[in-house]
């Protein structure tokens, strides 16, 4: 019988001890100073054009153009918080002809906003990779935000004639690194 009052007294003592604790005032206004700066990396575009695709019915095409939709900036959250973007392009030419490649940023009316130019030398047996990083900040970033299509314009320089049996290819890999600030 003596056991029950001791347990009650001991429980009461622990309850009183745990009621008193050290604490400081919490400053929830620190949330207002929070700044998030996420960085995203994503693939942008890729293609692999074989040499024989520059020839149709025995006729060589010196110019080629392709455009694809680029609608990432239609999202207002992304557009409003983007502070910088880096577009990286890498071109590998294994065709024995040199090329000029223009990456063209187009608005919704297909008006050219900006052009990124590459001079790609002809393949001569070794590694033939040309790369370029284009940085978009401030006013230049606004051009990128207004982009709705990416166009790729190839211009082949004079050289050995290509046929349906020609070997090699023109490969492009590209990516985008975006920097955002969210407050």
Buried (B, 14 or more C-beta within 10 A) or exposed (E): EEEEEEEEEEEEEEEEEEEEEEEEEEEEEEEEEEEEEEEEEEEBBEEEBBBBBBBEEEEEEEEBEEBEEBEBBEEEEBBEBBEBBBBBBBBBBBBBBBBBBBBBBBEEEEEEBBEBEBEBEBBEEEEBEBEBEBEBEEEBBEEBBBBBBBBBBBEBEEEEEBEEEBEBBBBBBBBBBBBBEEE
